[in-house]
Amino acid sequence: MNRRHFLRASAVLPFARVATLPLAAFGSAQLAVAAAPTTADYRKLLVLVELKGGNDGLNTLIPYRDAAYYALRPKIAIPADQVVQLTDQAGLHPALAPLLQLWNDRKLAVLQGLGYPDPNLSHFRSIEIWDTASRSEQVLQDGWLTRAFATAPTPRSFAADGVIVGSNDLGPLAGSGTRAIALADTEQFLRQSKLAHPGAAARNKALAHILRVESDIVQAAGHLDGRPSFKTEFPAGGFGNAIRTACRIIANPSGVAVLRVTLSGFDTHANQPATQARLLKELAAGLVALQSALTEIGKWDDTMVLTYAEFGRRPKENQNSGTDHGTANVHFAIGGRVAGGMYGTALDLARLSGDGNPAFALDFRSVYATVLERWWGVDSRQALGGRFAPLPFLAA
């Protein structure tokens, strides 16, 4: 049993939030890979924000001059006079008004029509496709970041390759060989790790294995010191706490290449308006706090934030004032080096498929290629299983 499987299966360890820590005690083959030279610039941080459940992109970026939009959504469409206008054709949900300053500063890129060929509308399978950057019919075990770090390893001085905040699901960091940590709160993690002292040599192999795992956890905890404080005021609630935890990790000099935080609840089959408004308000407040904290510690220019979700929602509302699983979606990129503006193509609501979905305009793997090639300087082909053209939403 490897450490990842051990930690997932064990119910007796007091630090179950730590999903996997294959550090120095891993086998020599993994160490050899991790020691390989790389020219990747992992001083630049990636923060992924998962909108779990499938956020409705059409009520996030609203085509307020499109009559078809209002015809498809007589109950849940956002009135034109409430839209936060970005252009003469499209604008944000009013709950996202705090992001307008980022747009005006040209630090918000709106990525329209993200999707992939032959889309899958299952939550489980579609997020697996996004996490592994696979083709629709292809099942892969390793996440796209896991494969990227196998090609161009992060520095061994880093506390970890990546940290997952608020979830046990490693997503794009899943697979063998990645130094990944999953935790809900850094202070809780540090308290729990104090219980994981290696102790003396074990009498049997099973106990020795447990102690080696514990030693790795103690090592990581020593790097992820959760004590830094900020002048920034973080929002109350789970997502605000996740952003605070992420900022504490970022502030630590030991370094990580990527963090992921999750905002859940976007599977809005019924009563979407109130639910989505609340969630988007949390999202906007969290992103503004993230920008403030990163600016405070001098990390804003070296951080790129990307939102993503397993899919979008159908353009036509259902009978429960909600929306069902759809395909093409809109997502955001923000950061000090982001070249703000609109990218991709607005959804064509007059030309929907037989099941009522629009065609996608941008393959989501082009967004990943932008991260790998233009942000980190990593060859994206192995991680993405082919060549996808990067997008120009990063400033030179």
PyMOL commands that set and color helices and strands:
alter all, ss='L'
color gray80, all
select helices_A, chain A and resi 3-9+28-34+57-59+67-72+80-82+94-104+123-132+144-151+171-173+186-193+205-223+238-251+272-296+300-302+364-376+381-384
alter helices_A, ss='H'
color red, helices_A
select strands_A, chain A and resi 45-52+61-62+84-85+91-92+108-115+162-165+180-183+258-264+303-308+329-335+341-343+362-363
alter strands_A, ss='S'
color yellow, strands_A
deselect
rebuild
show_as cartoon
